[in-house]
Amino acid sequence: MDATVGVEDGISIRTLVLALLALALGHMLSTLLRTIPAISLDLMARDFHVEPQALASLTSIYPFSFVAAQIPVGAAMDRFGVRPVSLSLLAGTVLGSVIASLATGVSGFALGQLVLGVSTSGMLMCPMTLAAKNLSAARFGLWSGAILSIGNVGMLLSSSPLALVI
């Protein structure tokens, strides 16, 4: 195979593979952040002095904001490219994580869920878009499976290992 791939970018295979792996780790972070509240709900409800059911209903903010941001994030990726959008999403994820970790009540938790939902909404689209723009159909099939597999590791990490920590 040629040392460079991608008609527009002319990036090397090594650079592309590293970028895809880094972006796939972002997808893993997205799946991890999505499931953390479910594992730690009882502890957080006690800390926030609310019923677990009330706090559980606030976890729906994450998927709703995630879905609401999909189309704008996709449009931004088409207009500005994968790199600036993925870096913006990563910065938003850091901000959302800080907000969630410093939350002392349900309003801080809800805000953290909102920011995290929006910020992680493109964590699967970014590596898939990069792969689609730079790889042949056969290689895209391989990489899309790898990206999804790496992303699903986040769910594995948020189950038993996280439950032991909590």
PyMOL commands that set and color helices and strands:
alter all, ss='L'
color gray80, all
select helices_A, chain A and resi 13-48+52-58+61-80+82-102+106-119+125-134+137-157+160-165
alter helices_A, ss='H'
color red, helices_A
select strands_A, chain A and resi 4-5+11-12
alter strands_A, ss='S'
color yellow, strands_A
deselect
rebuild
show_as cartoon
